[in-house]
Amino acid sequence: MLLLALDTATPAVTVALHDGSEVLAESADIDARRHGELLLPAVHRTLRAAGTELAEVTDIVVGVGPGPYTGLRVGLVTAATFGAALGIPVHGLCTLDGIAYAAGRAGLTGPFVVATDARRKEVYWARYEDPLTRVTEPAVDHPADLTEAGPVAGLPAVGAGALLYPAAFAEVPSGMPEHQSAGALASLAAAKLARGEELLPPRPLYLRRPDAKVPANYKVVTPK
Protein backbone atom coordinates (compact mmCIF):
# COMPACT_ATOMS: atom_id res chain seq x y z
CA MET A 1 0.00 0.00 0.00
CA LEU A 2 1.05 3.55 -0.73
CA LEU A 3 -1.74 5.76 0.61
CA LEU A 4 -1.97 9.46 -0.21
CA ALA A 5 -4.06 11.43 2.30
CA LEU A 6 -5.51 14.91 1.72
CA ASP A 7 -7.67 17.18 3.85
CA THR A 8 -8.82 20.76 3.26
CA ALA A 9 -11.87 20.84 5.56
CA THR A 10 -10.12 23.03 8.15
CA PRO A 11 -7.68 25.94 7.70
CA ALA A 12 -4.96 23.28 7.45
CA VAL A 13 -4.07 22.29 3.89
CA THR A 14 -2.52 18.98 4.81
CA VAL A 15 -1.09 16.05 2.83
CA ALA A 16 0.62 12.83 3.91
CA LEU A 17 1.95 9.62 2.38
CA HIS A 18 1.59 6.32 4.28
CA ASP A 19 3.03 2.92 3.33
CA GLY A 20 0.62 0.84 5.44
CA SER A 21 2.99 0.81 8.41
CA GLU A 22 4.01 4.42 8.97
CA VAL A 23 3.82 7.95 7.63
CA LEU A 24 6.60 8.48 5.10
CA ALA A 25 6.16 12.22 4.66
CA GLU A 26 3.71 14.94 5.62
CA SER A 27 3.10 18.58 4.76
CA ALA A 28 0.75 21.18 6.26
CA ASP A 29 0.05 24.86 5.63
CA ILE A 30 -2.42 26.81 7.78
CA ASP A 31 -4.35 29.26 5.63
CA ALA A 32 -8.15 29.32 5.54
CA ARG A 33 -8.31 31.21 2.23
CA ARG A 34 -5.72 29.55 -0.04
CA HIS A 35 -6.66 25.85 -0.15
CA GLY A 36 -6.72 25.75 -3.95
CA GLU A 37 -3.39 27.50 -4.24
CA LEU A 38 -1.56 25.46 -1.63
CA LEU A 39 -2.83 21.88 -2.07
CA LEU A 40 -1.02 20.73 -5.24
CA PRO A 41 2.37 22.15 -4.15
CA ALA A 42 1.87 20.32 -0.83
CA VAL A 43 1.22 17.06 -2.72
CA HIS A 44 4.36 17.50 -4.81
CA ARG A 45 6.40 18.43 -1.73
CA THR A 46 5.19 15.36 0.17
CA LEU A 47 5.88 12.97 -2.69
CA ARG A 48 9.32 14.46 -3.20
CA ALA A 49 10.15 14.14 0.51
CA ALA A 50 9.14 10.46 0.37
CA GLY A 51 11.20 9.89 -2.78
CA THR A 52 8.25 8.60 -4.81
CA GLU A 53 5.98 9.58 -7.69
CA LEU A 54 2.23 10.06 -7.86
CA ALA A 55 1.96 7.11 -10.27
CA GLU A 56 3.13 4.78 -7.47
CA VAL A 57 0.22 5.68 -5.15
CA THR A 58 -2.24 2.78 -4.68
CA ASP A 59 -4.99 4.43 -2.60
CA ILE A 60 -6.23 7.90 -1.75
CA VAL A 61 -8.05 8.98 1.38
CA VAL A 62 -9.64 12.41 1.70
CA GLY A 63 -11.27 14.20 4.60
CA VAL A 64 -14.97 14.64 3.80
CA GLY A 65 -15.62 17.26 6.47
CA PRO A 66 -17.67 18.69 7.92
CA GLY A 67 -16.12 21.91 6.70
CA PRO A 68 -16.80 25.15 4.86
CA TYR A 69 -17.99 24.61 1.30
CA THR A 70 -15.20 26.25 -0.68
CA GLY A 71 -12.23 24.80 1.18
CA LEU A 72 -13.68 21.33 1.55
CA ARG A 73 -14.40 20.82 -2.13
CA VAL A 74 -10.77 21.60 -3.08
CA GLY A 75 -9.53 18.41 -1.42
CA LEU A 76 -12.45 16.29 -2.63
CA VAL A 77 -12.14 17.37 -6.26
CA THR A 78 -8.38 16.89 -6.20
CA ALA A 79 -8.71 13.41 -4.69
CA ALA A 80 -11.36 12.44 -7.23
CA THR A 81 -9.19 13.72 -10.09
CA PHE A 82 -6.14 11.78 -8.91
CA GLY A 83 -8.23 8.65 -8.44
CA ALA A 84 -9.71 8.86 -11.93
CA ALA A 85 -6.37 9.61 -13.56
CA LEU A 86 -4.56 6.77 -11.79
CA GLY A 87 -7.43 4.29 -11.72
CA ILE A 88 -7.13 3.76 -7.97
CA PRO A 89 -9.72 3.78 -5.13
CA VAL A 90 -10.59 7.01 -3.33
CA HIS A 91 -11.79 6.65 0.26
CA GLY A 92 -13.45 9.18 2.54
CA LEU A 93 -13.05 9.73 6.28
CA CYS A 94 -14.76 12.19 8.59
CA THR A 95 -12.35 15.04 9.29
CA LEU A 96 -13.38 15.09 12.97
CA ASP A 97 -12.39 11.41 13.22
CA GLY A 98 -8.88 12.28 12.05
CA ILE A 99 -8.57 14.98 14.71
CA ALA A 100 -9.88 12.57 17.36
CA TYR A 101 -7.30 9.98 16.30
CA ALA A 102 -4.54 12.60 16.53
CA ALA A 103 -5.79 13.59 19.99
CA GLY A 104 -5.50 9.96 21.05
CA ARG A 105 -1.90 9.84 19.82
CA ALA A 106 -1.28 13.01 21.87
CA GLY A 107 -2.46 11.21 25.02
CA LEU A 108 -6.21 11.92 25.28
CA THR A 109 -8.24 8.82 26.09
CA GLY A 110 -11.89 9.80 26.36
CA PRO A 111 -14.69 10.50 26.41
CA PHE A 112 -14.18 13.89 24.74
CA VAL A 113 -15.46 16.25 22.05
CA VAL A 114 -13.87 17.43 18.79
CA ALA A 115 -14.93 20.92 17.70
CA THR A 116 -13.74 22.82 14.62
CA ASP A 117 -14.50 26.36 13.49
CA ALA A 118 -17.61 26.45 11.29
CA ARG A 119 -17.53 30.26 10.96
CA ARG A 120 -20.76 32.27 11.49
CA LYS A 121 -19.95 31.95 15.22
CA GLU A 122 -20.69 28.20 15.05
CA VAL A 123 -18.71 24.99 15.48
CA TYR A 124 -18.73 21.61 13.77
CA TRP A 125 -18.57 19.01 16.50
CA ALA A 126 -18.96 15.36 17.47
CA ARG A 127 -18.62 13.40 20.71
CA TYR A 128 -16.22 10.46 21.11
CA GLU A 129 -16.11 7.62 23.60
CA ASP A 130 -12.41 7.20 22.79
CA PRO A 131 -10.12 8.25 19.93
CA LEU A 132 -11.49 5.50 17.67
CA THR A 133 -15.18 5.57 18.63
CA ARG A 134 -17.49 8.42 17.60
CA VAL A 135 -20.84 8.23 19.41
CA THR A 136 -22.73 11.10 17.73
CA GLU A 137 -23.15 12.18 14.14
CA PRO A 138 -21.25 15.34 13.18
CA ALA A 139 -23.32 18.46 13.80
CA VAL A 140 -23.11 22.24 13.51
CA ASP A 141 -24.29 24.46 16.36
CA HIS A 142 -23.70 27.71 18.20
CA PRO A 143 -21.28 27.01 21.07
CA ALA A 144 -23.73 28.48 23.60
CA ASP A 145 -26.23 25.75 22.69
CA LEU A 146 -23.74 23.06 23.76
CA THR A 147 -23.06 24.29 27.29
CA GLU A 148 -24.52 23.52 30.70
CA ALA A 149 -26.86 20.52 30.28
CA GLY A 150 -26.04 20.23 26.58
CA PRO A 151 -24.46 17.28 24.75
CA VAL A 152 -20.86 18.25 25.56
CA ALA A 153 -21.39 19.16 29.22
CA GLY A 154 -18.41 18.28 31.38
CA LEU A 155 -16.32 16.79 28.56
CA PRO A 156 -12.85 17.93 27.50
CA ALA A 157 -12.74 19.27 23.96
CA VAL A 158 -10.06 19.55 21.28
CA GLY A 159 -9.82 21.40 17.98
CA ALA A 160 -9.88 24.99 16.77
CA GLY A 161 -13.55 25.39 17.71
CA ALA A 162 -12.83 24.52 21.32
CA LEU A 163 -9.93 26.98 21.40
CA LEU A 164 -12.04 29.69 19.80
CA TYR A 165 -14.96 29.31 22.24
CA PRO A 166 -13.42 28.04 25.51
CA ALA A 167 -16.39 29.26 27.58
CA ALA A 168 -18.59 26.68 25.84
CA PHE A 169 -16.46 23.71 26.84
CA ALA A 170 -15.60 22.39 30.29
CA GLU A 171 -11.92 21.78 29.53
CA VAL A 172 -9.59 22.42 26.60
CA PRO A 173 -6.45 20.33 27.28
CA SER A 174 -3.11 21.74 26.20
CA GLY A 175 -0.93 19.98 23.67
CA MET A 176 -3.86 18.68 21.63
CA PRO A 177 -4.29 19.09 17.84
CA GLU A 178 -5.96 22.29 16.65
CA HIS A 179 -6.45 21.40 12.98
CA GLN A 180 -6.48 18.27 10.88
CA SER A 181 -3.30 16.25 10.31
CA ALA A 182 -3.15 14.23 7.09
CA GLY A 183 -0.66 11.97 8.84
CA ALA A 184 -3.27 11.07 11.47
CA LEU A 185 -5.94 10.70 8.78
CA ALA A 186 -3.66 8.38 6.77
CA SER A 187 -2.77 6.29 9.81
CA LEU A 188 -6.42 5.90 10.75
CA ALA A 189 -7.39 4.97 7.19
CA ALA A 190 -4.52 2.48 6.86
CA ALA A 191 -5.55 0.76 10.11
CA LYS A 192 -9.19 0.55 9.03
CA LEU A 193 -8.32 -0.80 5.59
CA ALA A 194 -5.97 -3.39 7.14
CA ARG A 195 -8.91 -4.62 9.25
CA GLY A 196 -11.08 -4.87 6.15
CA GLU A 197 -13.35 -2.00 7.18
CA GLU A 198 -15.25 -0.11 4.53
CA LEU A 199 -14.55 3.62 4.56
CA LEU A 200 -16.90 6.43 3.58
CA PRO A 201 -17.52 7.42 -0.03
CA PRO A 202 -15.59 10.57 -0.98
CA ARG A 203 -18.61 12.86 -0.82
CA PRO A 204 -18.70 16.15 1.12
CA LEU A 205 -20.30 16.49 4.52
CA TYR A 206 -21.40 20.12 4.44
CA LEU A 207 -24.18 20.13 7.10
CA ARG A 208 -25.46 23.45 5.79
CA ARG A 209 -25.89 25.38 2.55
CA PRO A 210 -22.91 27.32 1.11
CA ASP A 211 -22.49 31.02 1.86
CA ALA A 212 -22.63 31.95 -1.84
CA LYS A 213 -26.15 32.15 -3.21
CA VAL A 214 -27.75 33.17 -6.49
CA PRO A 215 -29.39 36.55 -5.80
CA ALA A 216 -33.16 36.74 -6.06
CA ASN A 217 -34.68 38.97 -8.74
CA TYR A 218 -31.31 39.69 -10.34
CA LYS A 219 -31.27 41.92 -13.41
CA VAL A 220 -30.79 40.20 -16.79
CA VAL A 221 -28.10 42.01 -18.78
CA THR A 222 -27.85 39.74 -21.85
CA PRO A 223 -29.74 40.83 -24.96
CA LYS A 224 -33.00 39.09 -25.81
Backbone as numpy.savetxt, mean C-alpha at the origin, in Angstrom:
# Nx Ny Nz CAx CAy CAz Cx Cy Cz
11.62 -18.15 -7.87 10.78 -16.95 -7.87 11.65 -15.70 -7.87
11.24 -14.72 -8.64 11.83 -13.39 -8.60 10.64 -12.43 -8.63
10.27 -11.93 -7.46 9.04 -11.18 -7.26 9.34 -9.69 -7.20
8.70 -8.94 -8.08 8.81 -7.48 -8.08 7.59 -6.91 -7.37
7.81 -6.11 -6.35 6.72 -5.52 -5.57 6.69 -4.01 -5.77
5.47 -3.48 -5.96 5.27 -2.04 -6.15 4.15 -1.57 -5.23
4.25 -0.36 -4.73 3.11 0.23 -4.02 3.18 1.75 -4.13
2.06 2.35 -4.53 1.96 3.82 -4.61 0.69 4.31 -3.93
0.16 3.54 -2.98 -1.09 3.90 -2.31 -0.90 4.89 -1.18
0.34 5.09 -0.74 0.66 6.09 0.28 1.64 7.08 -0.32
2.08 8.09 0.40 3.10 8.99 -0.17 4.41 8.30 -0.53
4.61 7.08 -0.09 5.82 6.34 -0.42 5.68 5.69 -1.80
6.59 6.04 -2.70 6.71 5.35 -3.98 7.78 4.28 -3.75
7.35 3.05 -3.57 8.26 2.03 -3.06 8.26 0.79 -3.94
9.46 0.24 -4.15 9.69 -0.90 -5.04 10.67 -1.84 -4.36
10.46 -3.14 -4.51 11.40 -4.12 -3.96 11.46 -5.34 -4.86
12.55 -6.06 -4.77 12.72 -7.33 -5.49 13.02 -8.42 -4.47
12.29 -9.54 -4.57 12.37 -10.62 -3.59 12.59 -11.93 -4.34
13.49 -12.78 -3.84 13.80 -14.03 -4.54 13.09 -15.25 -3.95
12.10 -15.01 -3.09 11.40 -16.11 -2.43 11.95 -16.42 -1.07
13.15 -15.93 -0.78 13.76 -16.13 0.54 14.04 -14.82 1.25
14.43 -13.80 0.49 14.79 -12.53 1.10 14.64 -11.40 0.09
14.62 -10.19 0.61 14.59 -9.00 -0.24 15.99 -8.76 -0.80
16.09 -8.68 -2.11 17.37 -8.47 -2.77 17.73 -6.99 -2.88
16.72 -6.16 -3.08 16.94 -4.72 -3.21 15.62 -4.01 -2.99
15.69 -2.77 -2.52 14.49 -2.00 -2.25 14.77 -0.53 -2.45
13.75 0.20 -2.90 13.88 1.64 -3.11 12.60 2.30 -2.63
12.71 3.50 -2.05 11.53 4.23 -1.61 11.79 5.73 -1.69
10.83 6.46 -2.23 10.83 7.92 -2.24 9.51 8.37 -1.61
9.57 9.36 -0.74 8.36 9.86 -0.09 7.97 11.18 -0.75
6.92 11.13 -1.55 6.43 12.32 -2.24 5.00 12.04 -2.70
4.04 12.68 -2.07 2.63 12.37 -2.33 2.15 12.86 -3.69
2.94 13.66 -4.39 2.47 14.27 -5.64 3.26 13.85 -6.88
4.21 12.93 -6.75 5.06 12.60 -7.91 5.16 11.10 -8.14
4.09 10.36 -7.84 4.12 8.91 -8.02 4.48 8.53 -9.45
3.82 9.16 -10.43 4.06 8.81 -11.82 5.47 9.11 -12.27
6.04 10.15 -11.74 7.39 10.56 -12.11 8.46 9.68 -11.47
8.19 9.20 -10.28 9.21 8.51 -9.50 9.21 6.99 -9.63
8.07 6.39 -10.02 7.95 4.94 -9.94 8.91 4.21 -10.88
8.91 4.53 -12.17 9.76 3.78 -13.11 11.25 3.94 -12.79
11.75 5.14 -12.45 13.15 5.21 -12.02 13.43 4.34 -10.79
12.45 4.23 -9.88 12.65 3.37 -8.70 12.74 1.91 -9.11
11.93 1.49 -10.09 12.00 0.11 -10.59 13.37 -0.15 -11.19
13.83 0.74 -12.04 15.14 0.55 -12.68 16.26 0.54 -11.63
16.16 1.41 -10.65 17.18 1.48 -9.60 17.22 0.19 -8.79
16.05 -0.34 -8.49 15.97 -1.58 -7.70 16.52 -2.76 -8.48
16.14 -2.88 -9.74 16.66 -3.97 -10.56 18.17 -3.88 -10.72
18.66 -2.67 -10.92 20.10 -2.48 -11.07 20.84 -2.87 -9.79
20.29 -2.48 -8.64 20.93 -2.81 -7.36 20.98 -4.31 -7.14
19.96 -5.02 -7.66 19.92 -6.48 -7.50 20.71 -7.20 -8.59
21.20 -6.46 -9.58 21.97 -7.06 -10.65 21.15 -7.94 -11.57
19.90 -7.53 -11.83 19.03 -8.34 -12.68 18.30 -7.46 -13.67
17.53 -8.08 -14.55 16.76 -7.37 -15.56 15.27 -7.62 -15.34
14.45 -6.74 -15.86 13.01 -6.89 -15.73 12.53 -8.19 -16.36
13.16 -8.61 -17.44 12.74 -9.83 -18.14 12.90 -11.08 -17.28
13.69 -11.01 -16.21 13.90 -12.16 -15.34 12.85 -12.28 -14.23
12.02 -11.26 -14.06 11.00 -11.27 -13.02 9.94 -12.32 -13.34
9.53 -13.08 -12.34 8.54 -14.16 -12.55 7.16 -13.81 -12.03
7.07 -12.90 -11.07 5.79 -12.51 -10.47 5.84 -11.04 -10.10
4.67 -10.43 -10.08 4.55 -9.04 -9.62 3.48 -8.99 -8.55
3.75 -8.24 -7.49 2.73 -7.96 -6.49 2.61 -6.45 -6.36
1.37 -5.97 -6.25 1.14 -4.53 -6.17 0.17 -4.25 -5.04
0.43 -3.18 -4.31 -0.49 -2.75 -3.27 -1.76 -2.19 -3.89
-2.91 -2.71 -3.47 -4.19 -2.30 -4.07 -4.89 -1.22 -3.25
-4.23 -0.71 -2.22 -4.84 0.32 -1.40 -5.42 -0.26 -0.13
-6.29 0.51 0.52 -6.89 1.75 0.05 -5.89 2.89 -0.05
-6.20 3.81 -0.96 -5.34 4.96 -1.17 -6.02 5.97 -2.06
-5.48 7.18 -2.12 -6.02 8.20 -3.01 -6.00 7.75 -4.47
-6.99 8.16 -5.21 -7.21 7.66 -6.57 -6.00 7.82 -7.47
-5.47 9.04 -7.56 -4.42 9.30 -8.55 -3.15 8.52 -8.26
-2.67 8.57 -7.01 -1.45 7.86 -6.69 -1.60 6.36 -6.80
-2.70 5.82 -6.33 -2.90 4.38 -6.32 -2.88 3.78 -7.71
-3.53 4.46 -8.66 -3.62 3.88 -10.00 -2.27 3.83 -10.72
-1.32 4.67 -10.32 0.01 4.65 -10.95 0.65 3.28 -10.77
0.65 2.77 -9.54 1.24 1.46 -9.29 0.48 0.34 -9.95
-0.85 0.41 -9.91 -1.67 -0.65 -10.50 -1.52 -0.72 -12.00
-1.52 0.43 -12.66 -1.36 0.43 -14.13 0.03 -0.04 -14.51
1.03 0.38 -13.77 2.40 -0.05 -14.07 2.54 -1.56 -13.88
2.00 -2.09 -12.80 2.07 -3.53 -12.56 1.35 -4.31 -13.65
0.17 -3.83 -14.05 -0.58 -4.51 -15.10 0.17 -4.47 -16.43
0.82 -3.36 -16.72 1.59 -3.23 -17.96 2.77 -4.18 -17.97
3.51 -4.23 -16.88 4.64 -5.16 -16.78 4.15 -6.61 -16.93
3.06 -6.93 -16.24 2.54 -8.30 -16.31 2.15 -8.70 -17.70
1.49 -7.79 -18.43 1.06 -8.09 -19.80 2.26 -8.20 -20.73
3.24 -7.33 -20.55 4.41 -7.34 -21.43 5.27 -8.58 -21.23
5.36 -9.03 -19.98 6.22 -10.17 -19.66 5.47 -11.50 -19.66
4.14 -11.43 -19.65 3.35 -12.65 -19.59 3.47 -13.38 -18.27
3.48 -12.61 -17.17 3.65 -13.19 -15.84 2.47 -12.76 -14.95
2.20 -13.50 -13.87 1.06 -13.17 -13.00 1.28 -11.88 -12.22
0.19 -11.15 -12.02 0.19 -9.93 -11.20 -0.76 -10.17 -10.03
-0.24 -10.04 -8.82 -1.01 -10.30 -7.61 -1.27 -8.99 -6.87
-2.37 -8.92 -6.15 -2.67 -7.76 -5.33 -2.60 -8.10 -3.85
-2.23 -7.11 -3.05 -2.27 -7.22 -1.59 -2.76 -5.90 -1.02
-3.53 -5.97 0.04 -3.98 -4.76 0.72 -2.76 -4.00 1.27
-2.69 -2.72 0.95 -1.58 -1.90 1.42 -1.48 -1.90 2.94
-2.61 -1.85 3.63 -2.60 -1.86 5.10 -1.99 -3.14 5.64
-2.20 -4.26 4.92 -1.61 -5.53 5.35 -0.09 -5.48 5.30
0.45 -4.80 4.28 1.90 -4.66 4.18 2.46 -3.86 5.34
1.75 -2.78 5.72 2.21 -1.97 6.84 2.11 -2.76 8.14
1.03 -3.54 8.29 0.90 -4.38 9.49 2.03 -5.39 9.59
2.38 -5.98 8.45 3.47 -6.96 8.43 4.79 -6.29 8.82
5.02 -5.09 8.31 6.23 -4.34 8.66 6.24 -3.99 10.14
5.07 -3.66 10.70 4.99 -3.36 12.12 5.35 -4.59 12.95
4.92 -5.75 12.49 5.28 -6.98 13.18 6.78 -7.22 13.17
7.41 -6.93 12.02 8.87 -7.10 11.95 9.60 -6.09 12.83
8.91 -4.95 13.12 9.50 -3.94 14.00 9.22 -4.22 15.47
8.50 -5.32 15.76 8.32 -5.74 17.15 6.91 -5.65 17.70
5.94 -5.13 16.92 4.57 -5.03 17.41 3.88 -6.38 17.25
3.17 -6.81 18.26 2.53 -8.13 18.22 1.04 -8.03 17.94
0.31 -7.29 18.73 -1.11 -7.15 18.49 -1.92 -7.40 19.74
-3.22 -7.06 19.67 -3.91 -6.44 18.54 -3.53 -4.97 18.37
-3.74 -4.45 17.16 -3.40 -3.05 16.87 -4.18 -2.58 15.64
-4.00 -1.33 15.32 -4.68 -0.70 14.18 -3.64 -0.12 13.24
-3.88 -0.23 11.94 -3.09 0.48 10.92 -3.95 1.61 10.38
-3.41 2.82 10.34 -4.15 3.97 9.83 -3.24 4.79 8.91
-3.70 5.04 7.69 -2.96 5.88 6.75 -3.76 7.14 6.45
-3.08 8.14 5.90 -3.72 9.42 5.62 -4.60 9.30 4.38
-5.89 9.56 4.54 -6.83 9.51 3.42 -7.14 10.90 2.88
-6.47 11.93 3.43 -6.75 13.32 3.09 -8.18 13.66 3.52
-8.65 14.86 3.21 -9.98 15.32 3.62 -10.20 15.16 5.12
-9.12 15.19 5.91 -9.17 15.01 7.35 -9.77 13.65 7.74
-9.46 12.63 6.93 -9.91 11.26 7.18 -8.72 10.31 7.18
-8.96 9.09 7.65 -7.93 8.05 7.61 -8.51 6.78 6.99
-7.66 6.05 6.27 -7.95 4.66 5.90 -7.44 3.81 7.05
-8.22 2.83 7.47 -7.79 2.06 8.63 -8.34 0.64 8.59
-7.69 -0.22 9.36 -8.18 -1.59 9.60 -7.60 -2.06 10.92
-8.28 -3.00 11.55 -7.84 -3.54 12.84 -7.24 -4.92 12.62
-6.18 -5.23 13.38 -5.44 -6.49 13.24 -5.36 -7.20 14.58
-5.54 -8.51 14.54 -5.34 -9.32 15.73 -3.85 -9.53 15.98
-3.09 -9.64 14.90 -1.64 -9.75 14.92 -1.14 -9.30 13.55
0.18 -9.24 13.32 0.66 -8.70 12.06 0.22 -9.45 10.81
-0.29 -10.66 10.95 -0.72 -11.45 9.80 -2.23 -11.62 9.71
-2.97 -11.10 10.69 -4.40 -11.37 10.76 -5.21 -10.08 10.85
-5.81 -9.69 9.73 -6.71 -8.53 9.73 -8.11 -9.00 10.12
-8.76 -8.28 11.03 -10.06 -8.72 11.54 -11.20 -7.79 11.12
-10.91 -6.70 10.42 -11.95 -5.84 9.86 -11.61 -5.54 8.41
-12.62 -5.22 7.64 -12.38 -4.76 6.27 -11.80 -3.35 6.32
-10.95 -2.98 5.35 -10.47 -1.60 5.31 -11.62 -0.62 5.21
-11.48 0.51 5.90 -12.54 1.51 5.93 -11.93 2.90 5.87
-12.76 3.90 5.60 -12.33 5.30 5.64 -13.28 6.06 6.55
-12.70 6.80 7.51 -13.51 7.52 8.49 -12.76 8.75 8.99
-13.53 9.66 9.60 -12.92 10.76 10.33 -12.33 10.20 11.62
-11.13 10.61 11.98 -10.50 10.06 13.20 -11.38 10.21 14.44
-12.11 11.32 14.54 -12.95 11.54 15.73 -14.01 10.46 15.88
-14.41 9.85 14.76 -15.45 8.80 14.82 -14.90 7.47 15.33
-13.58 7.38 15.47 -12.97 6.12 15.89 -12.59 6.11 17.37
-12.76 7.22 18.04 -12.28 7.34 19.42 -13.32 6.85 20.42
-12.91 6.95 21.68 -13.74 6.58 22.83 -14.25 5.13 22.70
-15.53 4.94 22.48 -16.08 3.57 22.41 -16.07 3.04 20.99
-15.30 3.68 20.11 -15.27 3.29 18.71 -14.47 2.02 18.48
-14.30 1.62 17.21 -13.68 0.33 16.88 -12.19 0.24 17.17
-11.52 1.37 17.42 -10.08 1.31 17.70 -9.78 1.66 19.15
-10.79 1.77 19.97 -10.61 2.22 21.35 -9.60 1.35 22.10
-8.60 2.01 22.68 -7.63 1.33 23.51 -6.53 0.60 22.79
-6.55 0.61 21.45 -5.55 -0.15 20.69 -4.41 0.74 20.22
-3.17 0.24 20.25 -2.08 0.99 19.63 -2.30 1.07 18.12
-1.76 2.11 17.52 -1.96 2.33 16.09 -0.64 2.71 15.43
-0.48 2.29 14.18 0.72 2.60 13.41 0.30 3.18 12.07
1.22 3.89 11.42 0.95 4.46 10.11 0.85 5.97 10.17
0.92 6.58 8.98 0.90 8.04 8.90 -0.39 8.64 9.45
-1.52 7.93 9.31 -2.77 8.44 9.84 -2.75 8.54 11.34
-2.16 7.55 11.99 -2.05 7.57 13.45 -1.14 8.70 13.92
-0.07 8.95 13.18 0.85 10.03 13.53 0.21 11.39 13.29
-0.63 11.48 12.28 -1.26 12.75 11.93 -2.37 13.12 12.91
-3.06 12.11 13.46 -4.18 12.36 14.37 -3.97 11.58 15.68
-2.94 11.88 16.44 -2.64 11.10 17.64 -3.74 11.15 18.70
-4.55 12.21 18.71 -5.61 12.31 19.71 -6.70 11.27 19.49
-6.76 10.71 18.28 -7.81 9.74 17.97 -7.43 8.32 18.36
-6.15 8.12 18.71 -5.68 6.76 18.97 -5.04 6.69 20.36
-5.26 5.57 21.04 -4.82 5.44 22.42 -3.30 5.51 22.56
-2.60 4.92 21.58 -1.14 4.84 21.66 -0.57 4.76 20.25
0.48 5.54 20.01 1.19 5.48 18.73 2.64 5.10 19.06
2.98 3.81 19.01 4.32 3.38 19.41 5.40 3.99 18.51
6.53 4.28 19.10 7.66 4.80 18.33 8.37 3.66 17.60
9.07 4.01 16.55 9.85 3.03 15.80 9.05 2.16 14.87
7.78 2.52 14.64 6.92 1.74 13.76 6.88 2.37 12.35
6.52 1.60 11.33 6.49 2.14 9.97 5.43 3.23 9.81
5.77 4.26 9.06 4.82 5.34 8.78 4.11 5.10 7.46
4.87 4.70 6.44 4.32 4.45 5.11 4.57 2.99 4.71
4.11 2.67 3.54 4.30 1.32 3.01 5.77 1.04 2.70
6.16 -0.20 2.85 7.48 -0.70 2.44 7.26 -1.82 1.44
7.77 -1.66 0.22 7.63 -2.72 -0.78 8.37 -3.97 -0.35
9.42 -3.81 0.46 10.12 -4.98 0.97 9.23 -5.82 1.85
8.46 -5.15 2.74 7.51 -5.88 3.60 6.40 -6.49 2.76
5.90 -5.73 1.79 4.84 -6.25 0.91 5.33 -7.48 0.15
6.55 -7.43 -0.37 7.12 -8.56 -1.10 7.31 -9.77 -0.20
7.80 -9.55 1.02 8.01 -10.66 1.94 6.70 -11.32 2.32
5.68 -10.50 2.55 4.36 -11.04 2.88 3.80 -11.83 1.71
3.90 -11.28 0.50 3.39 -11.98 -0.68 4.14 -13.28 -0.93
5.46 -13.26 -0.79 6.25 -14.47 -1.01 5.86 -15.57 -0.03
5.63 -15.19 1.23 5.23 -16.18 2.24 3.86 -16.76 1.91
2.93 -15.92 1.51 1.59 -16.39 1.16 1.62 -17.30 -0.06
2.37 -16.92 -1.07 2.46 -17.74 -2.28 3.12 -19.08 -1.97
4.13 -19.08 -1.09 4.80 -20.33 -0.73 3.85 -21.29 -0.01
2.86 -20.73 0.69 1.87 -21.56 1.38 0.71 -21.94 0.46
0.76 -21.49 -0.77 -0.30 -21.81 -1.72 -1.54 -20.96 -1.58
-1.43 -19.84 -0.88 -2.57 -18.95 -0.69 -2.84 -18.15 -1.96
-4.09 -17.88 -2.20 -4.47 -17.05 -3.34 -4.51 -15.59 -2.91
-3.81 -14.74 -3.65 -3.78 -13.33 -3.31 -4.93 -12.59 -4.00
-5.05 -11.31 -3.71 -6.12 -10.52 -4.29 -5.88 -10.25 -5.77
-6.94 -10.01 -6.53 -6.74 -9.53 -7.90 -6.18 -8.12 -7.86
-5.42 -7.71 -8.86 -4.81 -6.38 -8.85 -5.79 -5.29 -9.25
-6.81 -5.10 -8.43 -7.83 -4.08 -8.69 -7.85 -3.09 -7.52
-8.06 -1.82 -7.79 -7.92 -0.79 -6.75 -9.01 -0.85 -5.70
-8.60 -0.57 -4.47 -9.52 -0.46 -3.35 -9.59 1.03 -3.00
-10.54 1.72 -3.61 -10.62 3.17 -3.43 -11.40 3.58 -2.18
-12.51 2.92 -1.89 -13.40 3.18 -0.77 -14.23 4.45 -0.92
-13.86 5.32 -1.84 -14.68 6.50 -2.08 -14.40 7.01 -3.48
-15.25 7.92 -3.96 -15.11 8.43 -5.32 -13.90 9.36 -5.41
-13.29 9.48 -6.60 -12.13 10.37 -6.76 -12.50 11.83 -6.56
-11.49 12.64 -6.21 -11.71 14.07 -6.01 -12.14 14.76 -7.30
-11.55 14.37 -8.43 -11.85 15.00 -9.71 -13.22 14.55 -10.20
-14.04 15.51 -10.60 -15.37 15.20 -11.08 -15.67 16.01 -12.33
-16.52 15.47 -13.20 -16.97 16.22 -14.36 -17.96 17.28 -13.87
-17.71 18.56 -14.18 -18.61 19.60 -13.67 -20.00 19.49 -14.27
-20.99 19.81 -13.45 -22.38 19.80 -13.93 -22.66 21.05 -14.75
-23.47 20.89 -15.78 -23.90 22.02 -16.61 -22.73 22.80 -17.20
-21.68 22.06 -17.62 -20.53 22.74 -18.21 -20.90 23.27 -19.60
-20.20 24.32 -20.00 -20.49 24.97 -21.28 -19.80 24.22 -22.42
-20.56 23.92 -23.48 -20.01 23.26 -24.66 -19.33 24.31 -25.53
-18.05 24.08 -25.86 -17.32 25.07 -26.65 -17.00 24.57 -28.06
-17.32 23.30 -28.37 -17.08 22.80 -29.72 -18.21 23.21 -30.64
-17.92 23.46 -31.90 -18.96 23.89 -32.83 -19.94 22.77 -33.11
-21.19 23.13 -33.36 -22.22 22.14 -33.68 -22.10 21.70 -35.15
